[in-house]
Amino acid sequence: MPLTPTDTIVGPAARGGVGAGAFNVVQLEHAEAIVSGAEAAQRPVILQISENTVRYHGALAPIGLAALAIARASRVPVAVHLDHARSTELVHEAVRLGFTSVMFDASGLPYEKNLTATRKVADHCRAHGVWVEAELGEIGGKDGAHTPGVRTDPREARDFVAATGVDALAVAVGSSHAMTTQDAVLDFALITRLRDAVGVPLVLHGSSGVADAGLARAVEAGMTKVNISTRLNKEFTRAARACLEAHPETVDPRTYVGPARDAVAGEVAHLLAVLHGESA
């Protein structure tokens, strides 16, 4: 069955000094590919569904229930996570559907309003046994605008975690969402300072913009949960495009979506190895 990240995935990863891979689901084939890659690597994994993806599908339930079903059938531990939710109503729906963790993103608000809104969500989720991630220091890139200068302050992070009671904290350390090149420059010293300041696992967003060696080093410095989306989408699109170019007469989506799904599974297996220090 879908699992809570605290006890089965993120917690053990933090204690073991390895990374927990969290990969975004855009459609059914993404969820299938991510779990297939995790099974090949024999590593646990987190399936993430963002508010943007919910908007694309028109509702959370269809893609969310599909991801939960795939998680239940997996041969490795799989958690299903709501990513970058700005709507408290969407958080409540995810909890009702059976998601075991959520990321509530109020990072665009002033600090005190972020704290108040996040604490309210954390209280609701805790009452239902659901794990909560928050963000402090807007990471940027969700609308295509990278914000490489933003950094999370360790003392502010310590106080924020204590006041909200969240289970994990996404921090701004140099990465940015939606990057298609792997040239983000992470502040590894800041990662270590943040790890030492807060008592919960740290989360790296925008990890598609970080090369393998940088991901491995980020985990060594203190990152635990590592979110990856754009990198998988690039692999999916590359494989689908190659198939269509080779077979322009094809009309059955399965003939190009299948290879694209396989490409994503291979990338997931590779990235899980990187995050566990096996390859970089």
Number of C-alpha atoms within 10 A of each C-alpha: 14 23 22 22 27 21 11 15 23 30 20 16 24 20 10 11 18 24 29 27 28 28 25 23 27 19 17 15 19 23 29 21 25 29 31 23 26 28 20 17 18 16 20 24 27 31 27 28 27 20 19 14 18 19 10 12 14 11 13 20 14 13 20 25 16 15 28 23 15 20 24 17 13 17 15 18 23 30 27 32 34 26 26 22 21 17 13 16 11 18 24 16 13 24 21 11 14 17 25 24 28 28 28 25 22 23 22 15 14 9 14 10 13 20 21 15 17 28 21 13 22 24 15 17 20 14 8 14 12 23 22 28 26 31 28 24 20 21 28 23 16 15 8 11 13 18 16 17 11 17 18 20 17 19 12 16 22 18 13 24 23 14 13 20 18 25 23 24 25 26 28 28 27 27 30 27 23 22 22 13 12 15 13 19 15 19 15 19 13 20 25 18 15 27 20 13 17 20 15 23 23 27 26 25 25 26 25 27 26 24 16 18 13 20 24 23 18 25 28 19 19 24 29 30 28 26 23 24 21 20 22 25 20 16 19 25 17 14 21 21 16 14 18 16 11 10 12 10 8 13 10 8 10 11 14 20 19 16 17 26 26 21 22 27 28 19 19 28 22 19 25 26 21 22 28 20 18 11 13 16
